[in-house]
Amino acid sequence: MKLQTVEYYFREVLLSMIRNRWMTFASISTVAVSLFVLGVFLILVMNINKMASSLESQVQISVYINDNLPEQGRKEIERMTRDLKSVTAIEYVPREKALKTLQERLGENKKILDALGESNPLPNAFLVTVGNAQDVKKTAASIADLYGVDEVKYGQDVAANLFELTHLMRFFGVILMGLLLIATVFIISNTIRLTVFARRKEIAIMKYVGATDWFIRWPFILEGVGLGLIGGSLSALTLRSFYSAMVAKIYESLAFFPMVEQYPFMNYLMLTLITAGILIGIMGSTVSLKRFMEV
């Protein structure tokens, strides 16, 4: 492709965007708003997934061991539990520490434990963390079969409901993202189609004077790239400021709330939105041109 031809294409794109400035403004605004809304939903889905993973990771298995079990037996339970592939961490909690923790949790009401006197009814235990939340039930069953283990608890009913809730959160989040993506592509493509429709006579004249299909297409495709690039960049920059403000606001009152870290997440999201804007601009121009090229 000759340099002179490339210069012509870019000059035509610039002139077209200036000449049809209202359609240009409408196209860029549609791309920016649509991708911004899409980005907000993507942030929502990613943070829902983060929250679901955080909730699942907090499910621990409490392993209560026999009071009369010798030290060697306790170490054997710890070794065999640690060797399980699904286990990521194990902590031994002696009965003295468990009682102290209970007193701290009771706060001012810890006096109710005075009735126990010097006795400590709490058993020695292990707190076991599992890497994959779905392996909790299977891991608990394996630990329960070990010699010297009296009881294994992990809040079976609560855990089952939690896993069902997080699964639904992820499922509906993905469905919403898919529907919104389809709607975004449809809206942007139709907006760009209006731009092409407004210039249908220009396309017809160029066809009649012998211009090749690609000679006609390139300025429109490049214009679609420009509209998508500008709209995607505007949505990406706005979304970065929006997410930064939202994170700061939430952390003011909920410092430990699980949220996706701004970086590198926002860098990837901005790149995704800009790329999506360009691709949608190209697709919208290409699809819209197909009809008017048949002269």
SVG drawing of the C-alpha trace seen along z (x, -y; Angstrom):
<svg xmlns="http://www.w3.org/2000/svg" viewBox="-29 -19 35 65">
<polyline fill="none" stroke="black" stroke-width="0.4" points="0.0,0.0 1.4,-3.4 2.2,-6.0 0.1,-8.5 -2.9,-6.1 -2.4,-5.7 -2.3,-9.5 -5.5,-9.7 -7.2,-7.2 -6.3,-9.0 -7.2,-12.4 -10.6,-11.0 -11.2,-9.6 -10.4,-12.9 -12.6,-14.9 -15.4,-12.4 -15.3,-12.6 -15.3,-16.4 -18.0,-16.6 -20.3,-14.2 -19.4,-15.4 -22.8,-14.7 -22.8,-11.1 -19.1,-10.9 -20.1,-12.2 -23.1,-9.8 -20.9,-6.8 -18.1,-7.7 -20.6,-8.3 -22.3,-5.0 -19.1,-3.1 -17.9,-4.9 -21.1,-4.5 -21.7,-0.8 -18.1,0.2 -18.3,-1.7 -21.4,0.2 -19.8,3.5 -16.7,2.6 -18.8,1.9 -20.4,5.3 -17.1,7.0 -15.8,5.3 -18.9,6.5 -18.5,10.1 -14.7,10.2 -15.4,8.8 -18.3,11.3 -15.9,14.0 -13.2,12.6 -15.8,12.4 -17.0,16.0 -13.4,17.3 -12.7,15.4 -15.8,16.9 -14.9,20.4 -11.3,20.1 -12.6,19.3 -14.2,22.7 -11.9,24.7 -12.1,28.2 -12.0,28.6 -10.4,31.9 -10.9,32.8 -8.5,35.5 -8.7,37.9 -7.6,36.4 -5.7,39.6 -3.8,39.7 0.0,39.6 2.2,36.9 3.4,39.4 -0.2,40.1 -0.9,36.4 2.1,35.9 1.1,38.9 -2.4,37.3 -0.7,34.0 1.7,35.7 -1.0,37.8 -3.3,34.8 -0.5,32.6 0.3,35.3 -3.2,35.1 -3.0,33.3 -6.0,31.1 -4.7,29.7 -2.8,26.4 -2.4,25.6 -2.8,27.2 -2.6,25.5 -2.5,27.3 -4.7,25.7 -4.1,27.1 -7.1,27.0 -5.5,24.2 -5.2,21.9 -8.8,22.8 -10.1,21.8 -8.2,18.5 -9.6,17.7 -13.1,18.5 -12.6,16.1 -11.5,13.4 -14.6,13.9 -16.9,13.8 -15.5,10.5 -17.4,9.1 -19.4,12.4 -16.4,14.5 -17.4,14.8 -19.9,17.5 -16.8,19.8 -16.0,19.3 -18.4,22.1 -15.9,24.5 -13.3,23.8 -9.9,25.2 -11.4,27.7 -11.2,27.3 -13.8,29.1 -12.4,28.1 -10.5,30.8 -7.1,30.5 -7.8,29.8 -6.3,29.1 -7.6,26.4 -7.2,27.6 -7.4,25.4 -8.2,26.9 -7.0,25.4 -10.2,26.2 -13.4,25.6 -15.1,28.5 -12.6,30.9 -13.7,30.0 -16.2,32.9 -13.9,35.5 -10.9,34.3 -13.0,34.2 -14.1,37.8 -10.4,38.9 -9.3,37.2 -12.2,38.7 -10.9,42.2 -7.5,41.5 -6.8,43.2 -7.1,40.9 -9.6,38.5 -12.8,38.1 -14.8,35.8 -14.5,33.7 -16.6,30.6 -16.7,28.0 -20.2,26.6 -21.5,29.1 -24.9,27.4 -23.5,23.9 -20.7,24.9 -23.1,26.6 -25.3,23.5 -22.2,21.3 -20.9,23.4 -24.3,23.3 -24.6,19.5 -21.1,18.8 -21.8,21.1 -25.0,19.2 -23.2,15.9 -20.6,16.9 -23.1,18.5 -25.5,15.5 -22.5,13.1 -21.2,14.8 -24.7,14.9 -25.2,11.2 -21.8,10.5 -22.7,12.5 -26.0,10.8 -24.5,7.3 -21.7,8.1 -24.2,9.1 -26.3,6.0 -23.2,3.8 -22.1,5.2 -25.6,4.8 -25.9,1.2 -22.5,0.1 -22.8,1.9 -26.2,0.3 -24.8,-3.2 -21.9,-2.7 -24.3,-1.4 -26.2,-4.7 -22.9,-6.5 -22.4,-4.3 -26.1,-4.7 -25.7,-8.5 -22.9,-8.2 -24.5,-5.5 -24.7,-7.9 -21.0,-8.6 -20.3,-4.9 -22.5,-4.4 -20.8,-7.2 -17.4,-5.7 -18.5,-2.3 -19.9,-3.9 -16.6,-5.6 -14.7,-2.4 -13.2,-2.4 -12.4,1.1 -14.2,2.5 -11.2,2.3 -10.4,-1.2 -13.9,-2.2 -13.8,0.0 -10.5,-1.1 -11.5,-4.7 -14.7,-3.3 -12.7,-0.5 -10.1,-3.0 -12.9,-5.3 -14.4,-2.4 -11.0,-1.9 -10.8,-5.6 -14.3,-5.6 -13.7,-2.5 -10.3,-3.6 -11.6,-7.0 -14.7,-5.5 -12.8,-2.6 -10.1,-5.0 -12.7,-7.3 -14.6,-4.4 -11.3,-2.9 -10.1,-6.2 -13.5,-6.9 -13.7,-3.4 -10.3,-3.6 -11.2,-6.7 -14.6,-5.2 -13.0,-2.0 -10.3,-3.9 -12.9,-6.1 -15.1,-3.1 -12.3,-1.1 -11.2,-4.1 -14.8,-4.7 -15.4,-1.1 -12.1,-0.7 -12.9,-3.8 -15.5,-1.8 -14.7,1.9 -11.0,2.1 -10.9,6.0 -13.6,6.3 -12.3,8.6 -11.9,6.7 -9.8,7.2 -6.6,5.2 -6.6,2.2 -3.3,3.1 -2.7,5.0 -6.4,5.7 -7.3,2.2 -4.5,2.2 -5.8,5.4 -9.4,4.2 -8.4,0.9 -6.5,2.7 -9.5,5.1 -12.0,2.2 -9.8,0.3 -9.2,3.5 -12.9,4.3 -13.8,0.8 -11.4,1.2 -12.7,4.7 -16.3,3.6 -15.6,0.5 -14.0,2.7 -16.8,5.3 -19.5,2.6 -18.0,0.9 -17.4,4.1 -20.9,5.5 -22.6,2.2 -20.6,1.8 -21.5,5.2 -25.1,4.1 -24.1,0.8 -21.3,2.3 -23.8,4.2 -24.5,1.6"/>
</svg>
